[in-house]
Amino acid sequence: MPEPTSTSTVVVVADTAWEALRGRPLRFFASLWPLRTLAYVLSGAVIGALCLVWIPVALVLGAVVAAPALTRPLAALERRRVALLGDPPLPDPHRRPDRSGLIAWLRFRYREPVTWRELAYLGLHATVLLALDVAAVVLLAAPILALGSVSLTASRTATDPTAGVSADGLDVVVGVLVAVLAGLALLVVGFLAIYAVPLAAIAHAKVARLLLAPGPGETVRMLTRSRARLVDAFEVERRRIERDLHDGAQQRLLALGMTLVGAQLEFDDRPEAARALINQAAEEAKAALAELRELIRGIHPHVLTDLGLPAAVAELADRASVPVIVALDLPRRLSSTVESTAYFVVAEALSNAAKHAAATRVSVTGGLTGAHVGIEVRDDGVGGADPGGGTGLAGLADRVDAHGGTLTLSSPPGGPTVLRVELPCA
């Protein structure tokens, strides 16, 4: 007797617009990808028109010399906009200048290849890519407008009593057939034109990744600098743990030992004094244990290992000095390294919101998007957060970068401060 066989269906979720379009072209239009690609193309047309106007203005205002400083915000916006197509935002390959001052900054930027790639991309965006986006939108809208025009004409003809007075029956039949064939042709052309928008969006994003993403040499330099900063951060963390152990738990354990020795000396002659010393030793042991638990929580919290990231973030929210709303949609456990990195990003953001931002309310939201997990921490504080100001954000950025993720910060003066981390979790 043959053994029963079981079949299972594996649903593959496309992470990017290109994967969705290439994998199942027909099912592509039953998803949100068409709307996202349309949003990318429409916003690209708007930004392309802005580039067409702004680049000459930047060249004039900056007297050509300061043009990179005036066009850099547009390049930064383009790096983030690729997220509409499912890709993580492109990392910024710019390095921090070695010296301060406008002249030193300009010299440093002019020696960076990415500066010229940005200007080349913005020039393409104002010309070729703008024409590509506009052509895709026109190609999508033309069949729809033509079909609407045919339908409107047919409706007016049907309702106008004088429209077909001189036509015989054969002319009416021929006219109906021509209208039907024209409508079918427009539907076919429209169906094919729908693919124009996703393909234009994917091609546009490909050019953006080619010119705005770090090149191989820049990636190696970024990774080298990131690893060096991580080594320095780990050394600082090791010294902090050593100092906390020496100044905290070690001193309490030393006091505990001395108290127990005193209790041992008083045990025979003064039992009551020995009992009091033993009670004191018990309290000191509890205090030492509490300090060790707090120290371990700073290294790797126990709840994160046992219950996962949502429970660990909820515990952070309970211990925070400001009200925190947590809404994390994580249907499965992530890898330990991803959970640990995301946890410490949230912990640092909550600490900064309480210490530096004077926030009264914080929200932590996030979830899985394909093969990436994204978490956003938003507070209503005073803003003005500076990654180089000793708030721990620079170290977190290196830690996130080491895992192939991105950390973006938006903190204008007056707030709000929004910190978002994207990590691969495949």
Number of C-alpha atoms within 10 A of each C-alpha: 3 4 5 6 5 5 6 5 5 6 6 9 12 19 15 19 23 20 14 19 20 11 14 11 13 11 10 20 15 9 11 10 21 19 14 18 22 22 17 25 27 19 14 24 22 16 20 25 16 15 22 18 12 18 19 13 16 19 16 13 13 14 10 12 14 18 19 21 14 15 20 15 11 17 20 16 13 22 20 16 21 22 16 20 22 21 18 20 23 21 19 16 18 15 14 10 13 8 10 9 8 10 11 13 15 16 12 17 20 15 10 14 14 21 22 16 17 22 20 14 21 27 17 18 25 23 15 13 23 24 16 21 26 19 16 23 20 16 19 21 14 15 21 16 13 15 18 13 12 17 14 12 11 15 11 12 13 12 9 11 9 9 11 13 8 7 9 9 9 9 12 12 11 11 13 13 12 12 15 13 12 15 18 13 14 20 15 13 16 20 13 12 20 20 18 21 27 25 17 22 27 21 15 22 23 13 15 23 17 13 19 26 20 20 15 9 9 17 14 12 15 20 16 12 14 20 16 13 16 19 12 13 18 13 12 12 13 12 12 12 16 13 13 16 17 12 11 16 21 17 14 21 17 12 16 21 15 14 21 19 15 15 23 15 14 16 16 10 9 11 14 13 15 21 15 13 22 20 15 16 21 15 13 20 18 13 16 21 15 13 18 17 14 12 17 13 13 13 13 13 17 14 15 19 14 10 11 20 23 20 16 21 23 17 14 18 21 13 11 16 16 18 15 22 16 18 16 19 13 15 8 9 13 17 11 13 11 18 21 19 17 22 22 17 26 21 19 15 26 25 18 19 27 20 12 14 23 15 23 14 16 24 17 23 15 19 15 19 17 16 15 17 22 21 22 22 24 24 27 18 23 18 21 16 23 14 14 10 9 10 17 17 21 19 20 21 19 23 23 22 19 15 15 14 23 22 23 14 16 16 19 13 12 12 18 19 25 21 20 21 22 24 23 19 20 9
